[in-house]
């Protein structure tokens, strides 16, 4: 039986424990054959928020998925319906899902492939490290933003759970993403080439869990895929920066590199 002191201690621990769920997927690849590579994501600040999102997202998907299934109503077992991805949805259905996702914290990273150095683009390992660099920057940027917005206290313990579609690892690879994030967020970075010091962002215990998920089994990664696909299409089709900024105004944190 818990004593009153134990209950108070547990309550304090619960209050101090902060968590960020970052769910990411890509659209396009870092290659000279493509103009734009994007990452999109949806972020949650509690398990309750994440579970609430999944419950409603699943409801929307279940209402739509049979529309895209090749089986008839008589033969469909509801397990073989195709995953709803950014490239195979009708405009109205895509808009309906995106309007729901927009209620949450949304992030995007846009990479202009043709502006990346040739020596990076010519080597697969270098491209993988560049993707790591891009993801570290967007994650650090969103953490800094939510600290400013008082969603996270940098002087309390923080757990970051990073969910990424495992399919993207086959083409881009991830080299030292977890350790790199800990170094950036917890200890800061010294850039000797430019004589710059990037200060740490969090000042208490930091735990980062990197999880690779199959998108067909993860509603949060599916949502990230829709964001990434939408952002990439808008980057390609927008006539100017003003039009692009307007169409991406719902994104809470956006990073454009290089």
N, C-alpha and C positions, 0 to 999 in steps of 0.2 A: 504494500500500500504506500502511495506517495505521501510524503510529509508536505506540510504547507510550504516549507523552504524549497523542496524539490519542485513543487508546482510553480513557484515564483521563478526559479532558475530556468525551468523549461520555457516558461512564458517569455522571459528575456531573450533566450536563445532564439525562439521562434520569431520574435520581433526583430532581432538583429540580422537574421538570415535573409538575404536578398537574392533574387534569382531573375535572370533574363534568359528567355528562350528565343534564340535567333534561328530562323528557318530560311534557308537560301537555296536557290536553284539558278541555273544559267540558261541563257538563250544566245545562240550563235557561239562561235569558237574563236579563240585567239589565233587567227591565221591570216595570212595576206590575201586569201581568197574571199574574206568577208570584211565588210567595212566596220561593223560594230559588234562588240561582244558585251553582253550585259549580265549582271546578277541582280535578281530581285528577291525581296524577302519580306516576311511579316514577323513582327516581334511581339512577345508577350512578357508581362512583368509579374505573373503569378501562374500557378498551376490552374487555379480556378478560371482565370481569363483564357488560358489555352484551351481548357476543356469546354468552356462555353463556346469558343470559336468553332471547335471541331464539331460539336453537337449541331449547330446551325448550318455549318458548311456541309456536313454529311447530309442533312435534310435537303438542302438545295441540290446537291449532286444526285441524290436518289430520285428527285423529281425530274431531273433532266437526262440521266444517263441512258435510259431505255430509248430515248429519241435518237440516240446515235448508235444503237446496237443493231447489228446485221441480222440477228435472230428475230423470229416472229414472237408475238406474245405467248404463243403456245409452246414454243421451244426454248425461250429464254429462261435461264435459271438465275438471272440477276448477278451472276458471278463473272460472266464472260463479257459484260458490257465494257466498251473501251474506256480507258482513262480519259477524263475531260482535260485536254491540254489546250494551250493558248492558240495553237494553229488549226485545231479541228472543231472549234466552237462557232456557231452562228453568232452574228453580231449582238443580237438581243440577249442571248444566253450568256455570252462573254461579259456584256455590260452588267447583267444581273449579279453575276458572281463577283465582278470587280467592285461593284457598289457595296457589296457586303464586306469585302476585304478592306476597303478604304476606311471602314469604321475603326480599324486598328492601326497600330504604328507600322508604317510601311517604309522600307528602305530600298535604295537602288544604287548600283555601281555601273557606270558606263565607261567602257574602254574604247577609245578611238584607235582601232588596230593600225591604221596607216601612219599614226604618229608615234608608235612604239619603235624603239631602235631596231635596226636591221639585225644586229648580232643577237638580239633576244628572239626575234621572230624566226630566225633560221635554226634554232636549236630547241628541241622538245623540252629538255630539262630546264632551260632558261625560261621558256614560256610557262612552265609549271611554277617556277619560283616567282615569276611576275604575277601570276594569278594569286599566289600566296600573299604577295606584297599588296595587291589590290584589296583582297579580302581583309587583311590586317588593318588597312587604312579605313575601310568603310566601317568595320566593327569598332575600331577605336573612336572614329568620328561619332558614331551613334551613341556610344557610351558617354563620351564627353557631352553630347547634346542632352541626354536624359539626366545627367548630373546637374547641368545648368537648369533644367526644368524641374529639379527636385524630385524626380521619379526614383533616383538612386542616390544613396549617401556614400560618398567615396571613402568615408572613415568607418564603414561597417563591412563585415564579411560579404563577399559577393560570389555567387555561382553563375557561370555563363554556360548554357547548354546550346551547342551549335549543331544544328541538324542540316546536313547537306545531302543532296541526291547522290547516291553512290555511283550512278551512271556517269556523272561528270568526271569522276576520278580516272576513268579509263582513257580520257582524251587529254585532260589538263594535268592530272596528277596533283597531289598535295605533298609538299616536301617536309616542312617543319612548322605547319600552321599553328598547332597548339602551343608549342614552346615559344614561337615567335610572338604570339598574342600575349602570353604571360610576360615576356620580356618587355613588350611595348607598354602594356597596361600597368604592370606592377613595378617595374624597375626603370623604365625609360630607355631611350636609345641615344647613343653618342654617334653622330655621323662625322667621322674624321675627315672625309673627303671635302665636306663643306663647313667644317668647324662649327657644327651646330649640336646642341643638346636638346633632345625632346624629353620633357619631364614626364614622370609617371602620372597616371590618371587616377588609380585607386591606391589606398594606403593601408589596407587591412588585408586579411586573408582573401586570396583569389583562387578559385577552382574553375578550371575550364574543361568541359567534357565535349569531345568531338565525336559526333555520331553520324554514320553514313546510313541512309535509309533508302529503300526502294520506293520510288515515287508513287507507284500504284498502291502501295500499302500505307502511305502517309498523306493525310489530308493537308497537313501544314506545308509539306514540300510541294504538293500539287498547287496550293495557293501561291507559293513562291514562284513556281513555274509560270503561272498566269501573269504575275507582276513582271517577271523578267521578259516574257514574250511581248507584253503590251509596251513596255518601255523601249524595247529594241525596235518594234515596228514604228513607234512614234519618232524615234531618233532618225530612222531611215526616211520616213515620209514627210516629216515637218519641213516647211519651206524656209523657215528662219528660226533664230533662237527664241524670239518672242512667242511664236506659235508653240514651240517645243516646251518652253517654260510653263505656258498656260495649260497644256495638256498633261504636264507632270506635276502640277501644283499640289496634288493630293499627297505627294510623297513627303514624308516627315524628315527624312535625311537622304540626300542625294549627293553622290560623289562622281565627278567627271575627271578621268585621267587618260593619258598623262597630261 
